Structures are given as structure tokens and as C-alpha cells.
Amino acid sequence: MSFKKDEMLILPAVDIKNGKCVQLVQGEPGSEMVEIENPERVAKHWEDLGAKNIHVIDLDGTINGVASFDIIKDILNEVSVPIQLGGGIRSVEYARQLLDLDIERLIIGTMGIQNPQTIEELSEEYGSERIMISLDSKDNKVVIKGWQEKIDKSPVELSQEFKEHGAGSILFTNVDVEGLLGGFYTEPVEELKKSVDLPIVYSGGVTTINDIKKLNESGVEGVVIGSALYKDKIDLTEALKYQKRQI
């Protein structure tokens, strides 16, 4: 599903680790606050509640370098809505394998940041609208390799570069607040939104319906909701009311 000016996509998160759907605190292995069997059924549950898109992250691919390829295929077989997928994409060959499965958007982080030519190559082959660059921010610097390594550039600086390299959209994750269920600051995403003319999907610290409202007003094209859904702090049906732009 392409981005529309009058909409903000609401994307429930399905993160895969050890064959389960999990939610981690700030991405740290061993910090699971949620563990549910059968990630494909979890994705189907969100679809049944009205989600028009699902955000899937392969944490095993990110943390261990062992892709959850069969589970990804199970999710694709289980749901009929578009999937955006990231995590552990370390080669163009694997990226092609996933895109050929009919993933709507592929989220590329470390590989693309270390080798921007891969973004250009995949965008030319599959279309830029299917290639999303992941800019994960900690202390206003981009972090890679599962948030373990910081590079000396801000999300704003890199966003300009990756528009030139052919990325069709940005996933912006504020690692400082990810998984803490304590809300977030709007300034970083607002700054990024003003600096680059690309669709931006926001992730990190979304805890209340008011957070969804603030993001809708910020003009971002999508928001990922994870822990707040699983801990019953946000009702998906209520959140989906904000898919239409409120301003």
C-alpha cells in the first residue's frame, strides 16, 4: 500500500524472536516484556481488528544473523494486508529473496548505511516505493548493527543522502524511548519531517492515543505501535481512527 497525503498508516508491530512474537525493551536481548507463540496468528489477529498494514521485524536475523524465513513466509500466507519487513537483511541476494515473496516494503538499515549502493541497486530493480531506509537514532546519532554501534551522523544528515540514493521512505526509530512505554519527544521526528521530502514512518515510545494524535498532527505518513498494543495501553480500533489525517 503506497503512502497517501490524507492518511497516516497505523502499523501493529510483530517482532520475531526464537519463533515467537516478542516485544523487547530498547531492543536488548533478554528484555522480553511480551512473548506469544505463533507470530503468524498474531499478525492475523491485528488484521482481523482492522489493521491495513503489518510491521514485521526479524529480531533473530538482526541479533543472531539467522533469518526467520519460514515464519516470514507463514505470516505472508496468513494475512492479506501489505507487510513491511526488516531485520537481518545483510545481502542484496537476501533482499531480493524477500522482495520476490511480495513484501510490500523492505526496511534496510545497516547494509544500506554501510553500502548505499545496495539501496540504489534495489530501488532501480524493484522501485523506490518498496525500499525503506531505517534510521535509528540514539542521542541524535544514527545507530546500526542492532543499535549496538553509533555512527557520527544524525538522522537528518543521512536522510538527505538516502533520498539521493533512491530510498522511497524512511523508518525513523527513536531508540532513546523505544519499548519504555513512557511517551516520546515530537521534536526529532518533526525536524526530520521538515528536512526531507520522503514519507516517514515513526517508531518508538508510542504509548497512548494522544501520542497517535500528536504524530498525526506532525504530518508523518505512518506510525508503528508495539508494546502499547500488547500491554493494552492502546486499543487498535481506537488508534485506527487516526489513519485519516486530522489536519
FIGU-368724 format. One line per 2 residues: number of its first residue (from 1); for each residue x, y, z of N, C-alpha, C, O. Coordinates in Angstrom, 1 decimal, decimal comma. Last residue first. Layout:
% residues N
NUM = X Y Z X Y Z X Y Z X Y Z; ...
END
This chain:
% residues 247
247 = -5,6 17,0 10,2 -5,4 18,4 9,9 -5,5 18,7 8,5 -5,3 19,8 8,0; -5,9 14,3 10,5 -6,8 15,1 11,3 -6,6 16,6 11,0 -7,4 17,5 11,5
245 = -6,0 11,8 8,1 -5,3 12,9 8,5 -6,2 13,9 9,2 -7,3 14,2 8,7; -6,9 8,6 9,1 -7,3 9,7 8,3 -6,6 11,0 8,9 -6,6 11,2 10,1
243 = -6,1 7,0 11,2 -5,5 6,8 9,9 -5,8 7,9 8,9 -5,0 8,2 8,0; -7,3 7,3 13,6 -6,3 8,4 13,2 -5,6 8,1 11,9 -4,6 8,7 11,6
241 = -8,7 5,1 14,1 -9,5 6,3 13,7 -8,6 7,4 13,3 -9,0 8,4 12,6; -6,9 3,3 15,0 -7,2 3,3 13,5 -8,1 4,5 13,1 -8,1 4,8 11,9
239 = -7,0 3,5 17,7 -5,9 4,1 17,0 -6,2 4,2 15,5 -5,8 5,2 14,9; -9,3 2,0 18,3 -9,3 3,5 18,6 -8,2 4,2 17,8 -8,4 5,2 17,2
237 = -8,5 -0,5 17,6 -9,6 0,1 16,9 -9,7 1,6 17,1 -10,1 2,3 16,2; -6,3 -0,9 19,4 -6,1 -0,7 17,9 -7,2 -0,1 17,2 -7,1 0,8 16,3
235 = -5,8 0,8 22,3 -6,7 -0,1 21,6 -6,6 0,2 20,1 -6,7 1,3 19,6; -3,0 0,9 24,4 -3,6 1,5 23,2 -4,5 0,4 22,6 -4,2 -0,7 22,4
233 = -2,3 -0,7 26,4 -2,3 0,8 26,7 -3,0 1,5 25,5 -3,4 2,7 25,7; -2,0 -3,4 26,3 -3,3 -2,9 26,4 -3,4 -1,4 26,8 -4,3 -1,0 27,5
231 = 0,4 -4,5 25,7 0,2 -4,2 27,1 -1,1 -3,5 27,4 -1,4 -3,0 28,5; 0,4 -4,5 22,9 0,4 -5,8 23,7 0,2 -5,7 25,2 -0,2 -6,6 25,8
229 = 0,3 -1,8 22,3 -0,8 -2,7 21,9 -0,8 -3,9 22,7 -1,9 -4,4 23,2; 2,7 -0,9 23,4 1,5 -0,3 23,9 0,2 -1,2 23,5 -0,7 -1,2 24,2
227 = 4,7 -2,3 21,9 4,4 -2,7 23,3 3,1 -2,1 23,8 2,4 -2,8 24,5; 3,9 -1,0 19,0 4,3 -2,3 19,5 3,8 -2,6 20,9 2,7 -3,0 21,1
225 = 3,2 0,7 16,1 2,8 0,6 17,6 3,1 -0,8 18,0 2,7 -1,8 17,4; 4,4 3,1 13,9 4,4 1,7 14,3 4,1 1,6 15,8 4,6 2,4 16,6
223 = 2,8 5,3 11,6 3,3 5,1 13,0 3,3 3,6 13,3 2,3 2,9 13,1; 3,2 7,4 8,7 2,9 6,2 9,4 3,4 6,1 10,8 4,4 6,9 11,1
221 = 3,8 9,9 7,8 3,0 9,1 6,9 2,6 7,8 7,6 1,7 7,0 7,1; 3,6 12,9 9,8 4,3 11,7 9,4 3,3 10,8 8,6 2,1 10,9 8,8
219 = 2,4 15,2 10,7 2,4 15,0 9,3 3,2 13,8 8,8 3,3 13,5 7,6; 1,8 15,8 13,3 3,1 16,1 12,9 3,3 15,9 11,3 4,3 16,5 10,8
217 = -0,8 14,9 13,8 -0,6 16,3 13,5 0,8 16,7 13,0 0,9 17,7 12,4; -0,1 12,2 14,2 -1,0 12,6 13,1 -0,8 14,1 12,7 -0,7 14,4 11,6
215 = 1,3 12,5 16,5 2,0 12,1 15,3 1,2 12,4 14,1 1,7 12,8 13,0; -0,7 13,2 18,3 0,4 14,1 18,1 1,1 13,8 16,8 1,6 14,7 16,0
213 = -2,3 10,9 18,2 -2,9 12,2 17,7 -1,8 13,1 17,4 -1,8 13,8 16,4; -0,6 9,1 19,4 -1,1 8,8 18,0 -1,6 10,2 17,4 -1,3 10,5 16,2
211 = -0,5 10,2 21,9 0,7 10,1 21,1 0,4 9,9 19,6 1,0 10,5 18,8; -3,2 9,7 22,7 -2,7 11,1 22,5 -1,4 11,2 21,7 -1,2 12,1 20,9
209 = -3,2 7,0 23,1 -3,9 7,5 21,9 -3,5 9,0 21,7 -3,4 9,4 20,5; 0,2 6,1 24,2 -1,2 6,5 24,4 -1,8 6,9 23,1 -1,2 7,2 22,1
207 = 2,8 5,4 23,3 2,2 4,8 24,5 0,7 5,0 24,7 0,0 4,2 25,2; 5,6 5,1 21,5 4,2 5,4 21,3 3,4 4,6 22,4 3,4 3,4 22,4
205 = 8,4 4,5 21,6 7,8 5,2 22,7 6,3 5,6 22,6 5,7 6,3 23,5; 8,8 4,2 18,2 9,5 4,4 19,4 8,7 5,2 20,5 8,5 6,4 20,3
203 = 8,6 5,2 14,8 8,5 4,2 15,8 9,3 4,6 17,1 10,3 5,2 17,0; 7,1 6,6 11,8 7,8 6,8 13,1 7,6 5,5 14,0 6,5 4,9 14,0
201 = 7,8 7,0 8,5 7,1 6,1 9,4 7,8 6,2 10,8 9,0 6,0 10,8; 7,7 9,4 6,0 8,4 8,9 7,2 7,4 8,1 8,1 6,3 8,6 8,3
199 = 8,3 10,1 2,6 7,4 9,6 3,6 8,2 9,0 4,8 9,2 8,4 4,6; 10,4 12,9 1,9 10,2 11,5 1,8 9,1 11,1 2,9 9,1 11,7 3,9
197 = 12,0 15,4 1,9 10,7 15,2 1,2 10,5 13,7 0,9 10,5 13,3 -0,3; 13,4 16,6 4,9 13,5 15,7 3,7 12,1 15,4 3,2 11,1 15,2 3,9
195 = 13,0 18,3 7,1 14,3 18,3 6,4 14,3 17,5 5,1 15,1 17,8 4,2; 10,6 18,0 8,4 10,8 19,3 7,7 12,1 19,2 6,8 12,2 20,0 5,9
193 = 11,0 15,4 9,5 9,9 15,7 8,6 10,1 16,9 7,8 9,9 17,0 6,5; 13,0 16,0 11,3 13,3 15,1 10,2 12,2 15,3 9,1 12,6 15,4 7,9
191 = 11,6 17,6 13,1 12,8 18,1 12,5 13,1 17,3 11,2 13,4 17,8 10,1; 9,7 15,7 14,0 9,3 16,9 13,3 10,4 17,6 12,5 10,3 18,0 11,4
189 = 11,3 13,9 15,3 10,6 13,5 14,1 10,1 14,7 13,3 10,0 14,6 12,1; 12,4 15,5 17,4 13,2 14,8 16,5 12,5 14,4 15,2 13,1 14,6 14,1
187 = 10,0 16,6 18,8 10,9 17,4 18,1 11,8 16,6 17,1 11,9 17,1 16,0; 8,4 14,9 20,4 8,0 15,1 18,9 9,1 15,8 18,1 9,1 15,7 16,9
185 = 9,4 12,4 22,5 9,5 13,8 22,2 9,2 13,9 20,7 9,6 13,1 19,9; 7,2 10,0 24,1 8,3 10,4 23,3 8,3 11,9 23,0 7,3 12,5 23,3
183 = 6,1 7,4 26,5 5,9 8,5 25,6 7,2 8,9 24,8 8,2 8,1 24,9; 6,9 5,1 27,8 6,9 6,4 28,6 6,7 7,6 27,7 7,0 8,7 28,1
181 = 7,5 2,6 27,1 6,1 2,9 27,4 6,0 4,2 28,2 5,2 4,3 29,1; 9,9 1,6 26,2 9,8 2,1 27,6 8,4 2,4 28,0 8,2 2,6 29,2
179 = 10,3 1,0 23,5 9,9 0,0 24,4 9,8 0,4 25,9 9,5 -0,5 26,7; 12,4 3,8 22,9 11,8 2,5 22,4 11,5 1,5 23,5 12,4 1,2 24,3
177 = 13,7 6,1 23,5 12,4 5,9 24,2 11,7 4,5 23,8 10,7 4,2 24,3; 16,0 6,0 22,1 16,1 6,6 23,4 14,8 6,2 24,2 14,8 6,1 25,4
175 = 15,5 5,4 19,5 15,9 4,3 20,4 15,9 4,7 21,8 15,7 3,9 22,8; 13,2 6,2 17,4 13,9 6,9 18,4 14,2 5,8 19,5 13,4 5,5 20,4
173 = 13,3 5,4 14,0 13,1 4,9 15,3 13,9 5,7 16,3 15,1 5,8 16,2; 11,9 5,9 11,0 12,7 6,6 12,0 12,3 6,1 13,3 11,2 6,2 13,8
171 = 12,1 4,7 7,8 11,6 4,3 9,1 12,5 5,0 10,1 13,7 4,7 10,2; 11,3 6,4 4,8 12,2 6,3 6,0 11,4 5,7 7,1 10,3 6,1 7,4
169 = 11,3 5,8 1,2 10,7 6,2 2,5 11,7 5,9 3,6 12,7 5,3 3,4; 12,8 5,1 -1,0 11,4 5,7 -1,2 10,8 6,1 0,1 9,8 6,9 0,0
167 = 16,1 5,7 -1,9 15,2 5,2 -0,9 13,8 5,9 -1,1 13,8 7,1 -1,4; 18,0 6,8 -3,6 16,9 6,1 -4,2 15,9 5,5 -3,2 15,0 4,9 -3,6
165 = 20,1 8,4 -2,9 20,5 7,0 -3,3 19,2 6,2 -3,7 19,4 5,0 -4,1; 18,8 10,8 -2,2 19,6 10,8 -3,4 20,0 9,3 -3,9 20,1 9,1 -5,1
163 = 17,8 9,9 0,2 16,9 10,3 -0,8 17,6 10,3 -2,2 17,0 9,8 -3,2; 20,1 9,5 1,6 19,4 8,3 1,1 18,3 8,7 0,2 17,9 7,8 -0,6
161 = 21,0 12,1 2,2 21,9 11,3 1,4 21,0 10,1 0,8 21,2 9,8 -0,4; 19,0 13,0 3,9 19,2 13,7 2,6 20,0 12,8 1,6 19,7 12,7 0,5
159 = 19,3 11,3 6,0 18,0 11,3 5,3 18,2 11,9 3,9 17,7 11,5 2,9; 21,7 11,9 7,3 21,6 10,7 6,4 20,3 10,7 5,6 20,4 10,1 4,5
157 = 21,0 14,3 8,6 22,1 14,3 7,6 22,0 13,1 6,7 22,1 13,2 5,5; 18,9 13,5 10,3 18,7 14,5 9,2 19,7 14,5 8,2 19,4 14,5 7,0
155 = 20,2 11,6 12,0 19,2 11,1 11,0 18,9 12,2 9,9 18,7 11,8 8,8; 23,8 12,4 12,0 22,4 12,5 12,5 21,4 11,9 11,5 21,7 11,8 10,3
153 = 26,8 10,6 12,4 25,9 11,4 11,5 24,5 11,3 12,2 24,1 10,3 12,8; 28,8 8,8 13,3 28,8 10,2 13,6 28,0 11,0 12,6 28,5 12,0 12,0
151 = 27,1 5,8 14,7 28,0 6,5 13,6 27,8 8,0 13,8 26,8 8,5 14,4; 27,3 3,2 17,0 26,8 4,6 16,7 27,7 5,1 15,6 29,0 4,9 15,7
149 = 26,1 0,0 17,5 27,2 0,8 17,0 26,7 2,1 16,6 25,7 2,2 15,8; 23,8 -1,4 18,3 25,0 -1,6 19,1 26,2 -0,6 18,7 27,1 -0,5 19,5
147 = 21,5 -1,6 16,9 21,6 -0,5 17,8 22,8 -0,5 18,7 22,9 0,1 19,7; 21,9 -3,6 15,0 21,1 -3,9 16,2 21,2 -2,9 17,3 21,1 -3,2 18,5
145 = 23,7 -2,0 13,4 24,1 -3,3 13,9 23,3 -3,7 15,2 23,8 -3,9 16,3; 23,5 1,5 14,3 23,4 0,4 13,4 23,8 -0,9 14,1 24,1 -0,9 15,3
143 = 22,3 4,8 14,8 22,9 3,6 15,3 22,6 2,4 14,4 21,5 2,4 13,8; 22,8 8,3 14,4 22,3 7,0 13,9 23,0 5,8 14,4 24,3 5,9 14,5
141 = 22,2 10,6 17,1 23,1 10,0 16,1 22,5 8,6 15,7 21,8 7,9 16,4; 20,5 11,5 19,1 20,5 12,2 17,8 21,7 11,8 16,9 22,1 12,5 16,0
139 = 20,6 9,5 21,0 21,3 10,8 21,3 21,5 11,6 20,0 22,6 12,2 19,8; 19,9 7,4 18,4 20,2 7,4 19,8 21,1 8,6 20,1 22,1 8,8 19,5
137 = 17,8 6,3 15,8 18,5 7,4 16,4 18,7 7,2 17,9 17,7 6,9 18,7; 17,8 4,7 12,7 17,5 4,5 14,2 18,4 5,5 14,9 19,6 5,5 14,7
135 = 16,5 4,6 9,8 17,4 5,5 10,5 17,0 5,4 12,0 16,0 6,0 12,4; 16,1 2,5 7,1 15,9 2,6 8,6 16,9 3,5 9,2 18,1 3,2 9,2
133 = 14,6 3,0 4,0 15,8 3,0 4,8 15,5 3,2 6,3 14,6 4,0 6,6; 12,7 1,0 1,9 12,6 1,9 3,1 14,0 1,8 3,8 14,4 0,8 4,1
131 = 11,5 0,2 -1,2 12,7 0,3 -0,4 12,7 1,4 0,7 12,6 2,5 0,3; 9,3 0,5 -2,8 9,4 -0,8 -2,0 10,6 -0,8 -1,1 10,9 -1,8 -0,4
129 = 9,6 2,8 -4,1 8,5 2,8 -3,2 8,5 1,5 -2,3 7,9 1,4 -1,3; 11,6 2,4 -6,0 12,0 3,0 -4,7 10,9 2,9 -3,7 11,2 2,9 -2,5
127 = 11,8 -0,7 -7,6 11,1 0,5 -7,4 11,3 1,1 -6,1 11,3 0,4 -5,1; 13,5 -2,9 -8,1 12,1 -3,2 -7,6 11,2 -1,9 -7,5 10,0 -2,0 -7,2
125 = 15,8 -1,8 -9,3 15,3 -3,1 -9,7 13,8 -3,3 -9,3 13,1 -3,9 -10,1; 16,4 0,6 -8,1 16,3 0,5 -9,5 15,6 -0,8 -10,0 14,9 -0,8 -11,0
123 = 16,5 -0,3 -5,4 15,4 0,7 -5,9 15,3 0,7 -7,4 14,1 0,8 -7,9; 18,7 -1,9 -5,4 17,4 -2,5 -5,2 16,3 -1,6 -5,6 15,2 -2,0 -6,1
121 = 20,7 0,0 -6,0 20,5 -1,2 -6,8 19,1 -1,8 -6,7 18,5 -2,2 -7,6; 20,5 1,9 -4,0 20,3 2,3 -5,4 20,0 1,0 -6,2 19,1 1,1 -7,1
119 = 21,1 0,2 -1,8 19,8 0,9 -1,9 19,5 1,3 -3,3 18,4 1,1 -3,8; 23,7 -0,5 -2,4 22,7 -1,5 -2,3 21,3 -0,9 -2,4 20,4 -1,6 -3,0
117 = 25,2 1,9 -2,1 24,9 1,3 -3,5 23,9 0,3 -3,5 23,2 0,1 -4,5; 25,6 2,3 0,6 24,4 2,9 -0,1 24,1 2,4 -1,5 23,0 2,5 -2,0
115 = 26,7 0,6 2,9 26,9 0,4 1,5 25,7 1,0 0,7 24,8 0,2 0,3; 26,0 1,2 5,5 27,4 0,9 5,2 27,7 0,9 3,7 28,8 1,1 3,3
113 = 23,3 1,6 5,1 24,1 2,7 5,6 25,5 2,5 5,3 26,3 3,4 5,0; 22,4 -0,9 4,1 22,3 0,3 3,3 23,1 1,4 3,7 23,7 2,2 2,9
111 = 23,0 -2,6 6,3 23,6 -2,8 5,0 23,5 -1,6 4,1 24,5 -1,2 3,4; 21,5 -1,4 8,5 23,0 -1,4 8,5 23,5 -1,6 7,1 24,5 -0,9 6,7
109 = 18,6 -1,3 7,0 19,3 -0,5 7,9 20,8 -0,6 7,7 21,4 0,1 6,8; 15,6 -1,5 5,2 17,1 -1,8 5,2 17,8 -0,8 6,1 17,6 0,4 5,9
107 = 12,6 -3,0 4,7 13,3 -2,0 5,6 14,8 -2,4 5,7 15,1 -3,5 6,2; 10,5 -3,2 2,0 11,6 -3,8 2,7 12,4 -2,7 3,4 12,8 -1,8 2,9
105 = 7,1 -3,5 1,5 8,2 -2,6 1,7 9,3 -3,3 2,5 9,0 -4,0 3,5; 5,7 -5,9 0,7 5,3 -4,5 0,2 6,5 -3,6 0,3 6,8 -2,9 -0,7
103 = 6,8 -8,9 -0,4 6,9 -8,0 0,7 6,6 -6,6 0,1 7,1 -6,2 -0,9; 6,9 -11,0 -2,3 5,8 -10,0 -2,3 5,7 -9,2 -1,0 4,6 -8,8 -0,7
101 = 9,1 -12,5 -2,5 8,0 -13,1 -1,8 6,7 -12,2 -1,8 5,7 -12,6 -1,3; 10,9 -10,8 -3,6 10,2 -11,7 -4,5 9,1 -12,5 -3,9 8,3 -13,1 -4,5
99 = 11,9 -9,6 -1,3 11,0 -8,8 -2,2 10,3 -9,7 -3,2 9,1 -9,4 -3,6; 13,4 -11,8 -0,4 12,3 -11,3 0,4 11,3 -10,5 -0,5 10,1 -10,6 -0,4
97 = 15,3 -12,0 -2,4 14,5 -13,2 -2,0 13,3 -12,7 -1,3 12,2 -13,3 -1,5; 16,5 -9,5 -2,3 15,8 -9,9 -3,5 14,8 -11,1 -3,1 13,7 -11,1 -3,6
95 = 17,8 -9,7 0,2 16,8 -8,7 0,0 15,9 -9,0 -1,2 14,7 -8,9 -1,2; 19,6 -11,7 -0,4 18,5 -12,0 0,6 17,4 -11,0 0,4 16,2 -11,3 0,5
93 = 21,2 -10,3 -2,2 20,6 -11,5 -2,6 19,4 -11,9 -1,7 18,4 -12,3 -2,1; 22,2 -8,2 -0,7 21,3 -7,9 -1,8 20,5 -9,1 -2,2 19,4 -9,1 -2,6
91 = 22,4 -8,9 2,8 22,9 -9,0 1,4 21,8 -8,6 0,4 20,6 -8,8 0,7; 21,3 -8,6 5,2 22,7 -8,4 5,1 23,3 -8,5 3,7 24,5 -8,4 3,5
89 = 18,8 -8,0 7,2 19,0 -8,1 5,8 20,4 -7,6 5,4 20,7 -6,5 5,4; 18,0 -8,0 9,9 18,9 -9,0 9,4 19,1 -9,1 7,9 19,5 -10,2 7,4
87 = 15,0 -6,3 9,4 15,7 -7,2 10,4 16,7 -8,2 9,7 16,2 -9,1 9,0; 11,7 -5,8 8,1 13,1 -5,5 8,3 13,7 -6,5 9,3 13,0 -7,3 9,9
85 = 8,8 -5,2 6,1 9,6 -6,1 6,8 11,0 -5,6 6,9 11,6 -5,1 6,0; 5,3 -4,6 5,8 6,7 -4,0 5,6 7,6 -4,8 6,6 7,2 -5,0 7,8
83 = 2,7 -6,1 4,0 3,7 -6,2 5,1 4,9 -5,3 4,8 5,4 -5,3 3,6; -0,8 -5,7 3,3 0,6 -5,5 3,0 1,5 -5,6 4,2 1,1 -5,2 5,3
81 = -3,1 -8,4 4,1 -2,8 -7,0 4,0 -1,3 -6,8 3,7 -0,5 -7,8 3,9; -3,6 -11,0 4,5 -3,8 -10,5 3,1 -3,5 -9,0 3,0 -3,5 -8,5 1,9
79 = -1,9 -13,6 6,3 -2,6 -12,3 6,2 -2,7 -11,9 4,7 -2,0 -12,3 3,8; -0,6 -16,1 5,9 -1,8 -16,0 6,8 -2,6 -14,7 6,6 -3,8 -14,7 6,8
77 = 1,5 -15,8 4,2 0,4 -16,8 3,8 -0,8 -16,6 4,7 -1,9 -16,8 4,2; 3,1 -14,1 5,7 2,6 -13,7 4,4 1,5 -14,6 3,9 0,5 -14,1 3,2
75 = 3,7 -15,8 7,9 2,9 -14,5 8,1 2,3 -14,1 6,7 1,1 -13,7 6,7; 5,2 -17,8 6,6 3,9 -18,1 7,2 3,0 -16,9 7,5 1,8 -16,9 7,3
73 = 7,4 -16,3 5,8 6,5 -16,9 4,8 5,1 -17,3 5,4 4,1 -17,1 4,7; 8,4 -15,8 8,3 8,0 -14,7 7,4 7,1 -15,2 6,4 6,1 -14,5 6,1
71 = 9,0 -18,4 9,1 8,0 -17,7 9,8 7,5 -16,5 9,0 6,3 -16,2 8,9; 11,1 -19,0 7,3 9,9 -19,8 7,2 8,7 -19,1 8,0 7,6 -19,1 7,5
69 = 13,1 -17,1 8,0 12,5 -17,0 6,7 11,2 -17,8 6,7 10,2 -17,3 6,0; 14,5 -15,7 10,1 13,3 -16,5 10,4 12,5 -16,6 9,1 11,3 -16,2 9,0
67 = 18,1 -15,9 9,8 16,8 -15,4 9,4 15,7 -16,3 9,7 15,8 -17,5 9,7; 20,6 -15,2 11,9 19,9 -16,4 11,4 18,4 -16,0 11,1 17,6 -15,7 12,0
65 = 21,8 -13,2 13,2 22,2 -13,4 11,8 21,6 -14,7 11,2 22,0 -15,1 10,2; 21,1 -12,5 15,8 21,9 -13,7 15,6 22,4 -14,0 14,2 23,2 -14,9 13,9
63 = 19,8 -10,0 15,5 20,6 -10,3 16,7 21,6 -11,5 16,4 22,8 -11,4 16,8; 18,5 -10,0 13,0 19,2 -8,8 13,5 20,2 -9,2 14,5 21,4 -8,8 14,5
61 = 17,2 -12,4 12,8 18,1 -12,0 11,8 19,0 -10,9 12,2 20,2 -10,8 11,9; 15,7 -12,3 15,1 16,7 -13,3 15,0 17,7 -13,0 14,0 18,9 -13,2 14,1
59 = 13,9 -10,2 14,5 15,0 -10,0 15,5 16,1 -11,0 15,5 17,2 -10,8 15,8; 12,4 -9,1 12,0 13,0 -10,4 12,3 14,2 -10,1 13,2 15,3 -9,9 12,8
57 = 9,4 -7,4 12,1 10,9 -7,3 12,3 11,4 -8,6 12,7 10,9 -9,2 13,7; 6,7 -6,0 10,4 7,3 -7,3 10,9 8,8 -7,0 11,0 9,5 -6,6 10,0
55 = 3,7 -4,4 10,4 5,2 -4,1 10,5 5,8 -5,3 11,2 5,6 -5,6 12,3; 0,9 -4,4 8,3 1,6 -5,0 9,4 3,1 -4,7 9,3 3,7 -4,8 8,2
53 = -2,1 -2,6 7,4 -0,7 -2,9 7,2 -0,1 -3,6 8,5 -0,6 -3,3 9,6; -4,6 -2,3 8,3 -4,4 -2,4 6,9 -3,0 -2,6 6,4 -2,7 -2,9 5,3
51 = -6,4 -3,7 11,0 -5,1 -3,1 10,5 -5,0 -3,3 9,0 -5,3 -4,4 8,5; -8,7 -4,9 12,0 -8,8 -3,7 11,1 -7,5 -3,1 10,5 -7,5 -2,2 9,7
49 = -8,7 -7,2 13,4 -9,1 -6,0 14,1 -9,2 -4,7 13,2 -9,6 -3,7 13,7; -7,5 -8,9 11,6 -8,9 -9,1 11,9 -9,5 -7,9 12,6 -10,7 -7,6 12,5
47 = -4,8 -8,0 11,8 -5,6 -7,8 10,5 -7,1 -7,9 10,8 -7,9 -7,1 10,3; -4,3 -8,9 14,3 -4,3 -7,4 14,1 -5,0 -7,1 12,8 -5,7 -6,1 12,7
45 = -4,5 -11,6 13,8 -5,3 -11,0 14,8 -5,4 -9,5 14,6 -6,5 -8,9 14,6; -2,4 -12,0 12,0 -3,8 -12,2 11,6 -4,7 -11,6 12,5 -5,8 -11,0 12,1
43 = -0,2 -11,7 13,8 -0,4 -10,8 12,6 -1,8 -10,9 12,1 -2,4 -9,8 11,8; -0,7 -13,9 15,4 -0,7 -12,6 16,0 -1,0 -11,5 14,9 -1,8 -10,6 15,0
41 = -0,3 -16,0 13,6 -1,6 -15,8 14,2 -1,8 -14,4 14,8 -2,8 -13,8 14,8; 2,5 -15,7 13,2 1,5 -15,5 12,0 0,1 -15,3 12,5 -0,7 -14,6 11,9
39 = 3,7 -16,2 15,6 3,6 -14,8 15,1 2,6 -14,6 14,0 2,1 -13,6 13,9; 3,3 -18,4 17,8 2,7 -18,3 16,5 2,6 -16,8 16,0 1,5 -16,3 16,0
37 = 3,3 -17,2 21,3 3,5 -18,2 20,2 2,8 -17,8 18,9 1,9 -17,0 18,9; 4,7 -14,3 22,7 3,5 -15,0 22,3 3,8 -16,0 21,2 4,6 -15,7 20,2
35 = 5,9 -12,3 25,1 6,3 -13,5 24,3 5,0 -14,2 24,0 4,3 -14,7 24,9; 7,0 -9,2 26,4 5,9 -9,9 25,7 6,5 -11,1 25,0 7,5 -11,0 24,3
33 = 9,3 -8,3 27,3 8,2 -8,0 28,1 6,9 -8,7 27,6 5,9 -8,8 28,3; 12,6 -9,3 27,1 11,3 -9,6 26,6 10,2 -9,2 27,6 10,2 -9,7 28,8
31 = 15,4 -8,9 27,3 14,5 -8,0 28,0 13,0 -8,1 27,6 12,2 -7,2 27,7; 17,0 -10,5 25,8 16,7 -10,9 27,2 15,8 -10,0 27,9 15,5 -10,2 29,1
29 = 18,4 -7,9 23,8 18,1 -9,4 24,0 18,0 -9,7 25,5 18,7 -9,3 26,3; 17,0 -4,7 23,6 18,0 -5,5 24,3 17,6 -7,0 24,4 16,5 -7,3 24,9
27 = 15,3 -2,8 22,5 15,9 -3,8 21,6 16,9 -4,7 22,3 17,6 -5,5 21,6; 14,0 -1,5 24,5 15,1 -0,8 23,8 15,9 -1,8 23,0 17,2 -1,6 22,8
25 = 12,7 -4,4 25,4 12,9 -3,0 25,9 14,1 -2,5 25,3 15,2 -3,0 25,5; 10,7 -6,3 23,0 11,9 -6,0 23,8 11,9 -4,6 24,3 11,2 -3,7 23,8
23 = 8,2 -8,5 22,4 8,5 -7,1 22,5 9,6 -6,9 23,5 9,5 -7,4 24,6; 7,5 -11,2 20,0 8,1 -10,6 21,3 8,0 -9,1 21,2 7,9 -8,5 20,1
21 = 6,4 -14,2 18,8 6,2 -12,7 18,7 6,6 -12,1 20,1 6,0 -12,5 21,1; 8,8 -16,8 18,3 7,7 -16,2 19,0 7,6 -14,7 18,6 8,5 -14,1 18,0
19 = 11,1 -17,9 17,3 9,9 -18,5 16,8 8,6 -17,9 17,5 7,5 -18,4 17,2; 13,1 -16,3 18,3 13,0 -17,7 18,8 11,7 -18,3 18,4 11,1 -19,0 19,2
17 = 11,3 -13,5 17,4 12,5 -14,0 18,1 12,2 -15,4 18,7 11,3 -15,6 19,4; 9,8 -10,9 15,6 10,0 -12,4 15,7 11,3 -12,7 16,4 12,4 -12,1 16,0
15 = 7,2 -8,6 16,1 8,7 -8,8 16,1 8,9 -10,3 16,4 8,4 -10,8 17,4; 4,9 -6,8 14,7 5,1 -8,2 15,0 6,6 -8,5 14,9 7,1 -8,6 13,8
13 = 3,1 -3,8 15,3 4,4 -4,5 15,2 4,3 -6,0 15,6 3,7 -6,3 16,6; 0,6 -2,2 13,4 1,0 -3,0 14,5 2,3 -3,7 14,3 2,5 -4,2 13,1
11 = 0,5 0,9 12,0 1,1 -0,4 11,7 1,4 -1,2 13,0 2,4 -0,8 13,7; -1,4 3,1 10,3 -1,2 2,6 11,7 -0,7 1,2 11,5 -1,4 0,3 10,9
9 = -0,6 5,8 8,1 -0,8 4,4 8,3 -0,5 4,0 9,8 0,4 4,5 10,4; -2,4 8,6 7,6 -1,3 8,1 8,4 -1,5 6,6 8,7 -2,4 6,3 9,4
7 = -3,6 10,4 4,7 -3,6 9,3 5,6 -2,3 9,1 6,4 -1,2 9,6 6,0; -3,4 12,2 2,6 -4,5 12,4 3,6 -4,6 11,2 4,6 -5,6 11,1 5,4
5 = -1,4 11,3 1,0 -1,2 12,6 1,7 -2,2 12,7 2,8 -2,0 13,4 3,8; -0,4 7,9 1,3 -1,3 8,9 0,8 -1,2 10,1 1,6 -1,1 10,0 2,8
3 = 1,9 5,3 0,2 1,5 6,3 1,2 0,6 7,4 0,5 0,8 7,7 -0,7; 0,7 2,1 -1,0 1,5 3,3 -1,1 1,0 4,3 -0,1 -0,1 4,2 0,4
1 = 0,8 -1,2 0,0 0,0 0,0 0,0 0,9 1,2 0,0 1,7 1,4 0,9
END
